[in-house]
Amino acid sequence: MENTQSAPKSPKLKLDFKDSKYATGRRKTSIAKVWLKKGSGKIYVNGKLFSDYFADETHKMQITRPFEIINQATDYDVRCSVKGGGPTGQAGAMVHGISKALVLFDENLKATLKTEKLTTRDSRAVERKKPGRRKARRSFQFSKR
């Protein structure tokens, strides 16, 4: 017999972000489009709660860091669309986007976030592989005899 019961489908989240600030964050090959508005502290990533989207605790702490620095952890709602890269790059892109959107809300936060280097794009990326080498810098094993 077939199992006719399937997992209940979650309804599509309808998030109202009409009076919100928009910013784009980037890290490695990830791009995060972030909408920020006054609210209750909910963070949605690609239609899911960020705690469901990111499995690693360090990524969750990293994303909430801009709000903890300005002591307003539950004052803003975030809706984010992330694509490209992996979880580390996506979390970094979200932090960059959230920080830029917070500065759009309140210009006085810029100095605080800038000292923590959250408004600056982290330009580090994977170095390309060079010809005649095994990786970007790693050479093939050398044998004298």
N, CA, C and O atoms as CSV, one atom per row, in Angstrom:
chain,resi,resn,atom,element,x,y,z
A,1,MET,N,N,0.824,-1.190,0.000
A,1,MET,CA,C,0.000,0.000,0.000
A,1,MET,C,C,0.870,1.256,0.000
A,1,MET,O,O,1.970,1.276,0.552
A,2,GLU,N,N,0.353,2.281,-0.622
A,2,GLU,CA,C,1.080,3.539,-0.681
A,2,GLU,C,C,0.798,4.373,0.556
A,2,GLU,O,O,-0.288,4.315,1.132
A,3,ASN,N,N,1.778,5.132,0.944
A,3,ASN,CA,C,1.592,6.044,2.056
A,3,ASN,C,C,1.038,7.346,1.494
A,3,ASN,O,O,1.754,8.098,0.832
A,4,THR,N,N,-0.226,7.610,1.758
A,4,THR,CA,C,-0.875,8.789,1.180
A,4,THR,C,C,-0.576,10.049,1.974
A,4,THR,O,O,-0.855,11.154,1.509
A,5,GLN,N,N,-0.012,9.896,3.167
A,5,GLN,CA,C,0.309,11.072,3.954
A,5,GLN,C,C,1.694,11.567,3.562
A,5,GLN,O,O,2.669,10.815,3.576
A,6,SER,N,N,1.759,12.804,3.223
A,6,SER,CA,C,3.046,13.412,2.909
A,6,SER,C,C,3.309,14.511,3.930
A,6,SER,O,O,2.413,14.925,4.665
A,7,ALA,N,N,4.516,14.960,3.960
A,7,ALA,CA,C,4.877,16.020,4.907
A,7,ALA,C,C,4.076,17.275,4.579
A,7,ALA,O,O,3.939,17.629,3.408
A,8,PRO,N,N,3.552,17.946,5.584
A,8,PRO,CA,C,2.775,19.145,5.308
A,8,PRO,C,C,3.661,20.222,4.701
A,8,PRO,O,O,4.754,20.505,5.191
A,9,LYS,N,N,3.164,20.809,3.628
A,9,LYS,CA,C,3.941,21.851,2.965
A,9,LYS,C,C,3.775,23.160,3.719
A,9,LYS,O,O,2.670,23.548,4.098
A,10,SER,N,N,4.899,23.826,3.925
A,10,SER,CA,C,4.813,25.107,4.630
A,10,SER,C,C,4.302,26.157,3.654
A,10,SER,O,O,4.710,26.186,2.493
A,11,PRO,N,N,3.411,27.015,4.128
A,11,PRO,CA,C,2.881,28.046,3.240
A,11,PRO,C,C,3.983,29.022,2.842
A,11,PRO,O,O,4.907,29.285,3.611
A,12,LYS,N,N,3.869,29.546,1.642
A,12,LYS,CA,C,4.864,30.500,1.141
A,12,LYS,C,C,4.843,31.738,2.023
A,12,LYS,O,O,3.791,32.337,2.245
A,13,LEU,N,N,6.017,32.117,2.524
A,13,LEU,CA,C,6.098,33.266,3.415
A,13,LEU,C,C,5.824,34.546,2.652
A,13,LEU,O,O,6.487,34.846,1.660
A,14,LYS,N,N,4.846,35.293,3.120
A,14,LYS,CA,C,4.566,36.608,2.559
A,14,LYS,C,C,5.133,37.631,3.520
A,14,LYS,O,O,4.557,37.882,4.579
A,15,LEU,N,N,6.244,38.213,3.162
A,15,LEU,CA,C,6.904,39.163,4.039
A,15,LEU,C,C,6.689,40.566,3.498
A,15,LEU,O,O,6.979,40.844,2.334
A,16,ASP,N,N,6.181,41.444,4.347
A,16,ASP,CA,C,5.912,42.819,3.943
A,16,ASP,C,C,7.123,43.683,4.271
A,16,ASP,O,O,7.381,43.982,5.437
A,17,PHE,N,N,7.854,44.078,3.254
A,17,PHE,CA,C,9.031,44.913,3.447
A,17,PHE,C,C,8.893,46.190,2.622
A,17,PHE,O,O,9.796,46.558,1.870
A,18,LYS,N,N,7.733,46.870,2.778
A,18,LYS,CA,C,7.477,48.069,1.982
A,18,LYS,C,C,8.371,49.242,2.386
A,18,LYS,O,O,9.004,49.859,1.529
A,19,ASP,N,N,8.430,49.550,3.670
A,19,ASP,CA,C,9.228,50.695,4.139
A,19,ASP,C,C,10.585,50.217,4.639
A,19,ASP,O,O,10.940,50.429,5.798
A,20,SER,N,N,11.333,49.577,3.761
A,20,SER,CA,C,12.604,49.003,4.183
A,20,SER,C,C,13.761,49.637,3.424
A,20,SER,O,O,13.575,50.289,2.397
A,21,LYS,N,N,14.949,49.430,3.953
A,21,LYS,CA,C,16.179,49.889,3.303
A,21,LYS,C,C,16.825,48.689,2.623
A,21,LYS,O,O,16.816,47.581,3.158
A,22,TYR,N,N,17.387,48.922,1.433
A,22,TYR,CA,C,17.996,47.845,0.646
A,22,TYR,C,C,19.493,48.066,0.538
A,22,TYR,O,O,19.954,49.193,0.360
A,23,ALA,N,N,20.248,46.980,0.648
A,23,ALA,CA,C,21.693,47.031,0.447
A,23,ALA,C,C,22.171,45.701,-0.118
A,23,ALA,O,O,21.549,44.663,0.103
A,24,THR,N,N,23.269,45.741,-0.843
A,24,THR,CA,C,23.861,44.535,-1.407
A,24,THR,C,C,25.177,44.259,-0.697
A,24,THR,O,O,26.001,45.158,-0.525
A,25,GLY,N,N,25.370,43.004,-0.285
A,25,GLY,CA,C,26.616,42.607,0.357
A,25,GLY,C,C,27.312,41.556,-0.484
A,25,GLY,O,O,26.663,40.737,-1.134
A,26,ARG,N,N,28.646,41.583,-0.469
A,26,ARG,CA,C,29.410,40.612,-1.255
A,26,ARG,C,C,30.551,40.043,-0.427
A,26,ARG,O,O,31.129,40.722,0.421
A,27,ARG,N,N,30.864,38.760,-0.699
A,27,ARG,CA,C,32.001,38.089,-0.052
A,27,ARG,C,C,32.349,36.871,-0.888
A,27,ARG,O,O,31.464,36.084,-1.225
A,28,LYS,N,N,33.623,36.698,-1.231
A,28,LYS,CA,C,34.084,35.628,-2.115
A,28,LYS,C,C,33.265,35.659,-3.404
A,28,LYS,O,O,33.326,36.651,-4.130
A,29,THR,N,N,32.498,34.605,-3.716
A,29,THR,CA,C,31.665,34.632,-4.918
A,29,THR,C,C,30.186,34.726,-4.568
A,29,THR,O,O,29.336,34.472,-5.422
A,30,SER,N,N,29.864,35.086,-3.330
A,30,SER,CA,C,28.474,35.171,-2.882
A,30,SER,C,C,27.969,36.602,-2.960
A,30,SER,O,O,28.713,37.557,-2.737
A,31,ILE,N,N,26.683,36.728,-3.283
A,31,ILE,CA,C,26.026,38.031,-3.327
A,31,ILE,C,C,24.757,37.945,-2.493
A,31,ILE,O,O,23.947,37.038,-2.681
A,32,ALA,N,N,24.584,38.886,-1.573
A,32,ALA,CA,C,23.405,38.917,-0.712
A,32,ALA,C,C,22.639,40.214,-0.950
A,32,ALA,O,O,23.191,41.306,-0.818
A,33,LYS,N,N,21.357,40.083,-1.302
A,33,LYS,CA,C,20.467,41.236,-1.406
A,33,LYS,C,C,19.701,41.306,-0.093
A,33,LYS,O,O,18.995,40.366,0.270
A,34,VAL,N,N,19.842,42.432,0.625
A,34,VAL,CA,C,19.305,42.537,1.975
A,34,VAL,C,C,18.291,43.666,2.060
A,34,VAL,O,O,18.557,44.791,1.639
A,35,TRP,N,N,17.109,43.343,2.619
A,35,TRP,CA,C,16.085,44.334,2.924
A,35,TRP,C,C,15.950,44.384,4.442
A,35,TRP,O,O,15.774,43.352,5.090
A,36,LEU,N,N,16.035,45.588,5.007
A,36,LEU,CA,C,16.024,45.764,6.458
A,36,LEU,C,C,14.912,46.722,6.833
A,36,LEU,O,O,14.753,47.769,6.205
A,37,LYS,N,N,14.128,46.367,7.869
A,37,LYS,CA,C,13.087,47.275,8.352
A,37,LYS,C,C,12.952,47.127,9.852
A,37,LYS,O,O,13.396,46.138,10.436
A,38,LYS,N,N,12.331,48.129,10.473
A,38,LYS,CA,C,12.076,48.065,11.912
A,38,LYS,C,C,11.127,46.905,12.168
A,38,LYS,O,O,10.162,46.705,11.431
A,39,GLY,N,N,11.410,46.139,13.228
A,39,GLY,CA,C,10.567,44.988,13.493
A,39,GLY,C,C,10.913,44.312,14.806
A,39,GLY,O,O,11.209,44.966,15.806
A,40,SER,N,N,10.870,42.973,14.779
A,40,SER,CA,C,11.012,42.215,16.022
A,40,SER,C,C,12.252,41.325,16.059
A,40,SER,O,O,12.404,40.548,17.001
A,41,GLY,N,N,13.132,41.407,15.084
A,41,GLY,CA,C,14.375,40.645,15.128
A,41,GLY,C,C,14.366,39.361,14.327
A,41,GLY,O,O,15.236,38.513,14.527
A,42,LYS,N,N,13.404,39.188,13.420
A,42,LYS,CA,C,13.360,37.977,12.597
A,42,LYS,C,C,14.281,38.154,11.395
A,42,LYS,O,O,14.328,39.224,10.788
A,43,ILE,N,N,15.018,37.084,11.058
A,43,ILE,CA,C,15.933,37.114,9.919
A,43,ILE,C,C,15.571,35.963,8.996
A,43,ILE,O,O,15.625,34.799,9.394
A,44,TYR,N,N,15.198,36.292,7.753
A,44,TYR,CA,C,14.834,35.291,6.754
A,44,TYR,C,C,15.876,35.272,5.649
A,44,TYR,O,O,16.284,36.318,5.145
A,45,VAL,N,N,16.305,34.054,5.273
A,45,VAL,CA,C,17.270,33.881,4.185
A,45,VAL,C,C,16.632,32.963,3.147
A,45,VAL,O,O,16.290,31.821,3.452
A,46,ASN,N,N,16.473,33.454,1.942
A,46,ASN,CA,C,15.866,32.683,0.850
A,46,ASN,C,C,14.544,32.035,1.278
A,46,ASN,O,O,14.279,30.883,0.933
A,47,GLY,N,N,13.717,32.768,2.026
A,47,GLY,CA,C,12.403,32.292,2.436
A,47,GLY,C,C,12.383,31.425,3.675
A,47,GLY,O,O,11.309,30.999,4.099
A,48,LYS,N,N,13.555,31.141,4.286
A,48,LYS,CA,C,13.618,30.327,5.498
A,48,LYS,C,C,14.161,31.175,6.639
A,48,LYS,O,O,14.817,32.191,6.411
A,49,LEU,N,N,13.885,30.754,7.861
A,49,LEU,CA,C,14.529,31.402,9.007
A,49,LEU,C,C,16.029,31.129,8.933
A,49,LEU,O,O,16.444,30.037,8.545
A,50,PHE,N,N,16.843,32.118,9.303
A,50,PHE,CA,C,18.291,31.953,9.129
A,50,PHE,C,C,18.844,30.814,9.976
A,50,PHE,O,O,19.869,30.230,9.625
A,51,SER,N,N,18.179,30.485,11.092
A,51,SER,CA,C,18.646,29.367,11.924
A,51,SER,C,C,18.406,28.027,11.233
A,51,SER,O,O,19.099,27.052,11.523
A,52,ASP,N,N,17.424,27.967,10.315
A,52,ASP,CA,C,17.191,26.754,9.534
A,52,ASP,C,C,18.100,26.690,8.313
A,52,ASP,O,O,18.492,25.606,7.882
A,53,TYR,N,N,18.436,27.851,7.757
A,53,TYR,CA,C,19.244,27.905,6.534
A,53,TYR,C,C,20.712,27.603,6.831
A,53,TYR,O,O,21.353,26.851,6.097
A,54,PHE,N,N,21.245,28.190,7.910
A,54,PHE,CA,C,22.648,27.982,8.275
A,54,PHE,C,C,22.727,26.956,9.393
A,54,PHE,O,O,22.118,27.133,10.448
A,55,ALA,N,N,23.481,25.876,9.163
A,55,ALA,CA,C,23.611,24.812,10.158
A,55,ALA,C,C,24.681,25.142,11.198
A,55,ALA,O,O,24.538,24.768,12.362
A,56,ASP,N,N,25.736,25.827,10.804
A,56,ASP,CA,C,26.873,26.091,11.677
A,56,ASP,C,C,26.580,27.256,12.630
A,56,ASP,O,O,26.068,28.296,12.217
A,57,GLU,N,N,26.913,27.064,13.904
A,57,GLU,CA,C,26.670,28.099,14.919
A,57,GLU,C,C,27.514,29.351,14.674
A,57,GLU,O,O,27.073,30.462,14.970
A,58,THR,N,N,28.732,29.177,14.132
A,58,THR,CA,C,29.584,30.346,13.894
A,58,THR,C,C,28.971,31.260,12.832
A,58,THR,O,O,29.098,32.481,12.921
A,59,HIS,N,N,28.311,30.683,11.835
A,59,HIS,CA,C,27.658,31.498,10.815
A,59,HIS,C,C,26.485,32.271,11.414
A,59,HIS,O,O,26.262,33.433,11.074
A,60,LYS,N,N,25.742,31.624,12.301
A,60,LYS,CA,C,24.605,32.296,12.959
A,60,LYS,C,C,25.084,33.457,13.824
A,60,LYS,O,O,24.480,34.530,13.831
A,61,MET,N,N,26.186,33.228,14.562
A,61,MET,CA,C,26.739,34.301,15.401
A,61,MET,C,C,27.273,35.442,14.541
A,61,MET,O,O,27.147,36.615,14.894
A,62,GLN,N,N,27.862,35.085,13.420
A,62,GLN,CA,C,28.436,36.083,12.518
A,62,GLN,C,C,27.337,36.992,11.950
A,62,GLN,O,O,27.534,38.201,11.831
A,63,ILE,N,N,26.197,36.418,11.605
A,63,ILE,CA,C,25.105,37.188,11.009
A,63,ILE,C,C,24.474,38.144,12.020
A,63,ILE,O,O,24.099,39.258,11.656
A,64,THR,N,N,24.349,37.730,13.274
A,64,THR,CA,C,23.728,38.594,14.283
A,64,THR,C,C,24.717,39.611,14.872
A,64,THR,O,O,24.308,40.496,15.625
A,65,ARG,N,N,25.990,39.498,14.546
A,65,ARG,CA,C,27.019,40.376,15.108
A,65,ARG,C,C,26.772,41.871,14.874
A,65,ARG,O,O,26.951,42.645,15.815
A,66,PRO,N,N,26.371,42.328,13.673
A,66,PRO,CA,C,26.138,43.771,13.505
A,66,PRO,C,C,25.083,44.318,14.463
A,66,PRO,O,O,25.206,45.446,14.941
A,67,PHE,N,N,24.042,43.525,14.749
A,67,PHE,CA,C,22.984,43.976,15.655
A,67,PHE,C,C,23.480,43.998,17.101
A,67,PHE,O,O,23.100,44.880,17.871
A,68,GLU,N,N,24.327,43.034,17.475
A,68,GLU,CA,C,24.859,42.993,18.838
A,68,GLU,C,C,25.821,44.145,19.094
A,68,GLU,O,O,25.885,44.666,20.208
A,69,ILE,N,N,26.568,44.546,18.070
A,69,ILE,CA,C,27.518,45.644,18.218
A,69,ILE,C,C,26.792,46.951,18.501
A,69,ILE,O,O,27.260,47.764,19.298
A,70,ILE,N,N,25.647,47.158,17.849
A,70,ILE,CA,C,24.896,48.406,18.058
A,70,ILE,C,C,23.841,48.248,19.153
A,70,ILE,O,O,23.041,49.158,19.368
A,71,ASN,N,N,23.827,47.103,19.851
A,71,ASN,CA,C,22.902,46.817,20.954
A,71,ASN,C,C,21.432,46.944,20.554
A,71,ASN,O,O,20.617,47.463,21.317
A,72,GLN,N,N,21.098,46.467,19.348
A,72,GLN,CA,C,19.710,46.482,18.872
A,72,GLN,C,C,19.394,45.137,18.230
A,72,GLN,O,O,18.995,45.078,17.067
A,73,ALA,N,N,19.570,44.068,18.981
A,73,ALA,CA,C,19.441,42.709,18.434
A,73,ALA,C,C,18.026,42.383,17.979
A,73,ALA,O,O,17.851,41.586,17.057
A,74,THR,N,N,17.012,42.979,18.602
A,74,THR,CA,C,15.626,42.628,18.248
A,74,THR,C,C,14.845,43.820,17.703
A,74,THR,O,O,13.618,43.846,17.796
A,75,ASP,N,N,15.533,44.798,17.140
A,75,ASP,CA,C,14.841,45.987,16.638
A,75,ASP,C,C,14.572,45.967,15.143
A,75,ASP,O,O,13.784,46.774,14.650
A,76,TYR,N,N,15.218,45.053,14.407
A,76,TYR,CA,C,15.088,45.046,12.947
A,76,TYR,C,C,14.711,43.663,12.432
A,76,TYR,O,O,15.130,42.643,12.979
A,77,ASP,N,N,13.908,43.653,11.362
A,77,ASP,CA,C,13.619,42.427,10.621
A,77,ASP,C,C,14.455,42.452,9.353
A,77,ASP,O,O,14.656,43.507,8.751
A,78,VAL,N,N,14.941,41.282,8.951
A,78,VAL,CA,C,15.809,41.183,7.770
A,78,VAL,C,C,15.224,40.158,6.818
A,78,VAL,O,O,14.847,39.057,7.221
A,79,ARG,N,N,15.153,40.535,5.543
A,79,ARG,CA,C,14.840,39.569,4.491
A,79,ARG,C,C,16.022,39.586,3.545
A,79,ARG,O,O,16.459,40.647,3.102
A,80,CYS,N,N,16.538,38.404,3.238
A,80,CYS,CA,C,17.761,38.334,2.449
A,80,CYS,C,C,17.635,37.280,1.362
A,80,CYS,O,O,17.083,36.202,1.581
A,81,SER,N,N,18.149,37.607,0.200
A,81,SER,CA,C,18.234,36.660,-0.900
A,81,SER,C,C,19.714,36.467,-1.194
A,81,SER,O,O,20.410,37.410,-1.568
A,82,VAL,N,N,20.190,35.232,-1.021
A,82,VAL,CA,C,21.615,34.948,-1.173
A,82,VAL,C,C,21.820,33.947,-2.286
A,82,VAL,O,O,21.066,32.983,-2.413
A,83,LYS,N,N,22.861,34.179,-3.108
A,83,LYS,CA,C,23.203,33.188,-4.135
A,83,LYS,C,C,24.707,33.171,-4.333
A,83,LYS,O,O,25.403,34.149,-4.058
A,84,GLY,N,N,25.189,32.037,-4.814
A,84,GLY,CA,C,26.605,31.875,-5.119
A,84,GLY,C,C,27.425,31.489,-3.907
A,84,GLY,O,O,27.067,31.814,-2.775
A,85,GLY,N,N,28.528,30.793,-4.144
A,85,GLY,CA,C,29.457,30.443,-3.082
A,85,GLY,C,C,28.918,29.408,-2.125
A,85,GLY,O,O,27.950,28.708,-2.424
A,86,GLY,N,N,29.550,29.316,-0.972
A,86,GLY,CA,C,29.142,28.373,0.057
A,86,GLY,C,C,28.630,29.091,1.282
A,86,GLY,O,O,28.451,30.309,1.252
A,87,PRO,N,N,28.390,28.361,2.367
A,87,PRO,CA,C,27.806,28.973,3.553
A,87,PRO,C,C,28.668,30.074,4.178
A,87,PRO,O,O,28.130,31.074,4.653
A,88,THR,N,N,29.986,29.910,4.186
A,88,THR,CA,C,30.853,30.932,4.780
A,88,THR,C,C,30.791,32.235,3.990
A,88,THR,O,O,30.666,33.313,4.571
A,89,GLY,N,N,30.877,32.134,2.673
A,89,GLY,CA,C,30.784,33.325,1.831
A,89,GLY,C,C,29.418,33.975,1.911
A,89,GLY,O,O,29.312,35.201,1.911
A,90,GLN,N,N,28.368,33.163,1.979
A,90,GLN,CA,C,27.012,33.702,2.062
A,90,GLN,C,C,26.785,34.425,3.384
A,90,GLN,O,O,26.158,35.484,3.414
A,91,ALA,N,N,27.291,33.859,4.476
A,91,ALA,CA,C,27.160,34.515,5.778
A,91,ALA,C,C,27.924,35.839,5.783
A,91,ALA,O,O,27.432,36.840,6.304
A,92,GLY,N,N,29.114,35.844,5.209
A,92,GLY,CA,C,29.903,37.073,5.126
A,92,GLY,C,C,29.234,38.131,4.266
A,92,GLY,O,O,29.278,39.318,4.586
A,93,ALA,N,N,28.616,37.701,3.176
A,93,ALA,CA,C,27.894,38.637,2.304
A,93,ALA,C,C,26.696,39.230,3.034
A,93,ALA,O,O,26.392,40.413,2.879
A,94,MET,N,N,26.017,38.410,3.826
A,94,MET,CA,C,24.871,38.908,4.597
A,94,MET,C,C,25.307,39.945,5.620
A,94,MET,O,O,24.640,40.967,5.785
A,95,VAL,N,N,26.417,39.698,6.310
A,95,VAL,CA,C,26.920,40.650,7.304
A,95,VAL,C,C,27.237,41.982,6.630
A,95,VAL,O,O,26.906,43.044,7.157
A,96,HIS,N,N,27.874,41.922,5.476
A,96,HIS,CA,C,28.218,43.139,4.731
A,96,HIS,C,C,26.954,43.901,4.333
A,96,HIS,O,O,26.886,45.120,4.493
A,97,GLY,N,N,25.954,43.183,3.814
A,97,GLY,CA,C,24.701,43.822,3.398
A,97,GLY,C,C,23.919,44.393,4.565
A,97,GLY,O,O,23.389,45.500,4.467
A,98,ILE,N,N,23.835,43.659,5.671
A,98,ILE,CA,C,23.114,44.133,6.855
A,98,ILE,C,C,23.768,45.395,7.402
A,98,ILE,O,O,23.077,46.341,7.779
A,99,SER,N,N,25.097,45.413,7.444
A,99,SER,CA,C,25.816,46.577,7.958
A,99,SER,C,C,25.573,47.807,7.092
A,99,SER,O,O,25.372,48.909,7.604
A,100,LYS,N,N,25.594,47.609,5.772
A,100,LYS,CA,C,25.346,48.740,4.870
A,100,LYS,C,C,23.914,49.261,5.007
A,100,LYS,O,O,23.683,50.468,4.939
A,101,ALA,N,N,22.951,48.349,5.202
A,101,ALA,CA,C,21.551,48.762,5.368
A,101,ALA,C,C,21.344,49.480,6.699
A,101,ALA,O,O,20.563,50.429,6.770
A,102,LEU,N,N,22.034,49.040,7.755
A,102,LEU,CA,C,21.937,49.719,9.046
A,102,LEU,C,C,22.452,51.148,8.952
A,102,LEU,O,O,21.889,52.053,9.569
A,103,VAL,N,N,23.511,51.356,8.190
A,103,VAL,CA,C,24.051,52.703,8.007
A,103,VAL,C,C,23.045,53.581,7.266
A,103,VAL,O,O,22.953,54.780,7.532
A,104,LEU,N,N,22.284,52.986,6.330
A,104,LEU,CA,C,21.247,53.750,5.637
A,104,LEU,C,C,20.129,54.172,6.597
A,104,LEU,O,O,19.545,55.244,6.434
A,105,PHE,N,N,19.832,53.340,7.590
A,105,PHE,CA,C,18.828,53.676,8.595
A,105,PHE,C,C,19.320,54.798,9.506
A,105,PHE,O,O,18.601,55.767,9.748
A,106,ASP,N,N,20.538,54.666,10.006
A,106,ASP,CA,C,21.080,55.633,10.961
A,106,ASP,C,C,22.548,55.892,10.638
A,106,ASP,O,O,23.394,55.017,10.822
A,107,GLU,N,N,22.844,57.084,10.162
A,107,GLU,CA,C,24.199,57.451,9.751
A,107,GLU,C,C,25.175,57.445,10.937
A,107,GLU,O,O,26.384,57.320,10.741
A,108,ASN,N,N,24.653,57.580,12.170
A,108,ASN,CA,C,25.510,57.609,13.356
A,108,ASN,C,C,26.149,56.246,13.647
A,108,ASN,O,O,27.150,56.166,14.359
A,109,LEU,N,N,25.570,55.182,13.096
A,109,LEU,CA,C,26.111,53.839,13.322
A,109,LEU,C,C,27.345,53.552,12.469
A,109,LEU,O,O,28.048,52.568,12.697
A,110,LYS,N,N,27.604,54.412,11.490
A,110,LYS,CA,C,28.682,54.154,10.541
A,110,LYS,C,C,30.038,54.015,11.236
A,110,LYS,O,O,30.803,53.103,10.923
A,111,ALA,N,N,30.340,54.915,12.179
A,111,ALA,CA,C,31.636,54.878,12.854
A,111,ALA,C,C,31.799,53.589,13.657
A,111,ALA,O,O,32.871,52.983,13.655
A,112,THR,N,N,30.738,53.174,14.338
A,112,THR,CA,C,30.807,51.956,15.154
A,112,THR,C,C,31.034,50.732,14.286
A,112,THR,O,O,31.891,49.902,14.593
A,113,LEU,N,N,30.275,50.610,13.202
A,113,LEU,CA,C,30.390,49.448,12.324
A,113,LEU,C,C,31.694,49.466,11.530
A,113,LEU,O,O,32.246,48.416,11.201
A,114,LYS,N,N,32.184,50.679,11.224
A,114,LYS,CA,C,33.419,50.780,10.446
A,114,LYS,C,C,34.627,50.349,11.281
A,114,LYS,O,O,35.559,49.745,10.751
A,115,THR,N,N,34.620,50.658,12.596
A,115,THR,CA,C,35.737,50.240,13.438
A,115,THR,C,C,35.802,48.722,13.563
A,115,THR,O,O,36.879,48.166,13.774
A,116,GLU,N,N,34.656,48.045,13.434
A,116,GLU,CA,C,34.620,46.583,13.449
A,116,GLU,C,C,34.843,45.989,12.060
A,116,GLU,O,O,34.825,44.770,11.890
A,117,LYS,N,N,35.053,46.860,11.062
A,117,LYS,CA,C,35.315,46.468,9.664
A,117,LYS,C,C,34.162,45.668,9.049
A,117,LYS,O,O,34.396,44.726,8.291
A,118,LEU,N,N,32.922,46.039,9.373
A,118,LEU,CA,C,31.769,45.337,8.830
A,118,LEU,C,C,31.206,46.009,7.582
A,118,LEU,O,O,30.509,45.363,6.800
A,119,THR,N,N,31.496,47.296,7.381
A,119,THR,CA,C,30.982,47.986,6.205
A,119,THR,C,C,31.918,47.848,5.007
A,119,THR,O,O,31.556,48.225,3.892
A,120,THR,N,N,33.110,47.311,5.227
A,120,THR,CA,C,34.086,47.146,4.150
A,120,THR,C,C,33.952,45.762,3.533
A,120,THR,O,O,33.823,44.767,4.246
A,121,ARG,N,N,33.985,45.701,2.196
A,121,ARG,CA,C,33.911,44.406,1.526
A,121,ARG,C,C,35.219,43.666,1.745
A,121,ARG,O,O,36.299,44.224,1.553
A,122,ASP,N,N,35.116,42.402,2.149
A,122,ASP,CA,C,36.296,41.562,2.333
A,122,ASP,C,C,36.717,41.061,0.950
A,122,ASP,O,O,36.046,40.213,0.361
A,123,SER,N,N,37.820,41.584,0.440
A,123,SER,CA,C,38.207,41.317,-0.952
A,123,SER,C,C,38.955,40.006,-1.132
A,123,SER,O,O,39.325,39.659,-2.253
A,124,ARG,N,N,39.188,39.265,-0.042
A,124,ARG,CA,C,39.928,38.005,-0.172
A,124,ARG,C,C,39.109,36.987,-0.955
A,124,ARG,O,O,37.919,36.802,-0.703
A,125,ALA,N,N,39.759,36.338,-1.900
A,125,ALA,CA,C,39.101,35.312,-2.711
A,125,ALA,C,C,40.133,34.229,-3.018
A,125,ALA,O,O,41.318,34.389,-2.725
A,126,VAL,N,N,39.680,33.143,-3.603
A,126,VAL,CA,C,40.573,32.032,-3.918
A,126,VAL,C,C,41.533,32.451,-5.024
A,126,VAL,O,O,41.120,33.014,-6.038
A,127,GLU,N,N,42.808,32.175,-4.822
A,127,GLU,CA,C,43.828,32.496,-5.815
A,127,GLU,C,C,43.756,31.484,-6.960
A,127,GLU,O,O,43.525,30.297,-6.731
A,128,ARG,N,N,43.951,31.952,-8.171
A,128,ARG,CA,C,43.825,31.055,-9.315
A,128,ARG,C,C,44.998,30.089,-9.397
A,128,ARG,O,O,46.089,30.375,-8.903
A,129,LYS,N,N,44.763,28.947,-10.024
A,129,LYS,CA,C,45.807,27.942,-10.232
A,129,LYS,C,C,46.749,28.417,-11.339
A,129,LYS,O,O,46.310,28.933,-12.367
A,130,LYS,N,N,48.047,28.235,-11.110
A,130,LYS,CA,C,49.041,28.640,-12.107
A,130,LYS,C,C,49.476,27.423,-12.918
A,130,LYS,O,O,49.478,26.305,-12.404
A,131,PRO,N,N,49.847,27.632,-14.186
A,131,PRO,CA,C,50.330,26.512,-14.995
A,131,PRO,C,C,51.682,26.018,-14.479
A,131,PRO,O,O,52.505,26.807,-14.018
A,132,GLY,N,N,51.900,24.706,-14.562
A,132,GLY,CA,C,53.153,24.122,-14.116
A,132,GLY,C,C,53.201,23.887,-12.617
A,132,GLY,O,O,54.239,23.504,-12.078
A,133,ARG,N,N,52.082,24.116,-11.943
A,133,ARG,CA,C,52.002,23.886,-10.500
A,133,ARG,C,C,50.794,23.018,-10.197
A,133,ARG,O,O,49.884,22.894,-11.017
A,134,ARG,N,N,50.793,22.412,-9.002
A,134,ARG,CA,C,49.699,21.526,-8.639
A,134,ARG,C,C,48.466,22.317,-8.189
A,134,ARG,O,O,47.335,21.964,-8.524
A,135,LYS,N,N,48.697,23.381,-7.432
A,135,LYS,CA,C,47.629,24.275,-6.999
A,135,LYS,C,C,48.075,25.694,-7.306
A,135,LYS,O,O,48.893,25.892,-8.205
A,136,ALA,N,N,47.567,26.680,-6.592
A,136,ALA,CA,C,47.948,28.061,-6.863
A,136,ALA,C,C,49.432,28.298,-6.591
A,136,ALA,O,O,50.117,28.964,-7.368
A,137,ARG,N,N,49.922,27.745,-5.478
A,137,ARG,CA,C,51.329,27.927,-5.118
A,137,ARG,C,C,52.069,26.612,-4.905
A,137,ARG,O,O,53.296,26.571,-4.998
A,138,ARG,N,N,51.347,25.556,-4.624
A,138,ARG,CA,C,51.950,24.253,-4.349
A,138,ARG,C,C,52.560,23.694,-5.623
A,138,ARG,O,O,51.904,23.597,-6.661
A,139,SER,N,N,53.825,23.332,-5.519
A,139,SER,CA,C,54.532,22.780,-6.669
A,139,SER,C,C,54.472,21.253,-6.644
A,139,SER,O,O,54.141,20.656,-5.619
A,140,PHE,N,N,54.788,20.638,-7.752
A,140,PHE,CA,C,54.882,19.169,-7.787
A,140,PHE,C,C,56.097,18.744,-6.967
A,140,PHE,O,O,57.031,19.527,-6.796
A,141,GLN,N,N,56.094,17.518,-6.461
A,141,GLN,CA,C,57.197,17.043,-5.642
A,141,GLN,C,C,58.467,16.964,-6.477
A,141,GLN,O,O,58.465,16.466,-7.603
A,142,PHE,N,N,59.551,17.469,-5.896
A,142,PHE,CA,C,60.835,17.499,-6.594
A,142,PHE,C,C,61.668,16.304,-6.165
A,142,PHE,O,O,61.815,16.022,-4.976
A,143,SER,N,N,62.203,15.617,-7.145
A,143,SER,CA,C,63.071,14.472,-6.863
A,143,SER,C,C,64.443,14.744,-7.457
A,143,SER,O,O,64.571,14.946,-8.665
A,144,LYS,N,N,65.454,14.751,-6.625
A,144,LYS,CA,C,66.791,15.022,-7.109
A,144,LYS,C,C,67.354,13.828,-7.875
A,144,LYS,O,O,68.072,13.999,-8.860
A,145,ARG,N,N,67.024,12.617,-7.421
A,145,ARG,CA,C,67.556,11.413,-8.080
A,145,ARG,C,C,66.438,10.514,-8.558
A,145,ARG,O,O,66.698,9.458,-9.135
